[in-house]
Amino acid sequence: MTDLLYSETESDLRAAVRALLADRADPATLPARLEGAGPYDAELWRALAGDIGAAGLLVPEELGGQGASHREAAVVLEELGRAVTPLPYLTSSVVATGTLLALGPSDPAAPLLADLAAGRRTAVLAVPLTTGPDGPVPTEGTITAVADAVLADVLLVPRPDGLYAVDAAEAAVRPQIPLDLTRPLATVTVTPTASGTRLADADASRAAVRAGLLAGAGLLASEQLGLAEWCLEEAVRHTRTRHQFNRPIGSFQALKHRMAELWLEVTGARAAARNAADALATGNPEAPLAVAVAQAYCSRVAVHAAEECVQLHGGTGMTWEHPAHVHLKRAKADQLAYGAAGHHKTALAALVDLPAPTP
């Protein structure tokens, strides 16, 4: 039976990650960091990936990982989503790692998995961030909108004859200007003559890439959940302390209704995200269905929560100094990541044999 409750181990992991982020990546400091040298903190990544061991949660112990599951990785992403932390966890520790694991026993992939699990290196699947689990995967030429490619040590490059691991230094990686400055995008060009390690043939490559993207789409819902929870909590906190007409604005009935409606949406998003994580963790054959439901719902909830957070903060919410706008930009960017809601609704309709939604 599906268990949507958090285990004691998952709660302890959440506490450790939240304490680390509160100390090193408080959302209140994020706008200022975006104006500096860059929001990415290599020391924070080493602490999360290596010291806490979060990077190796999906990797079996015999390969140097923690031997955990997508449920534990989902908890990490909830906390990263709350703080909109600019780290390559989703792209490297979930999508790229999930792709490599889907190849099965593979000598070429084992050393890379060990490095990823220890946080010594990061890897990125060289496909556009908008690529859904069933979407077309480019296998030649220049690839645009590759998330976290500028932070990667290794690129997993699908080619017509299979999947290759290519050192990022051998590719042309040109940064793009994204809406969400906390998740950098880049245009990646890998020439056919670039050396690389062939990890799998074409058929195995297609299946592995699909598995990696499915895991990414499913656990993206947990990131969206964490983001929505932070926005709701911040909106409630602000409306309790902000006074007008000698009373807290949170006592006004209209605002109470808005926050109550948002609480119901966030609660539903938690159930959908947890269901997707559990389905991926247990290898449930209905995992594609659970992922499609989670993405179709959670992406909308995250955007709505961020919009409400900005609006309920009034003039403060519109300033650059307040982190509400950073959450809104991440929520809007996540709407397109690993397949837009429309893509997942179409996939959902096919999975349950219902007419697809019309544009």
Helices and strands as residue ranges (DSSP letters): H 8-24, G 27-29, H 30-35, H 42-46, I 47-51, G 54-56, G 61-63, H 70-83, I 89-96, H 97-102, H 109-118, E 123-125, E 142-147, G 149-151, E 154-159, E 162-167, G 168-170, E 172-175, E 185-189, E 197-200, H 202-241, E 243-244, E 247-248, G 249-251, H 253-282, H 287-312, G 316-318, H 324-334, H 341-351
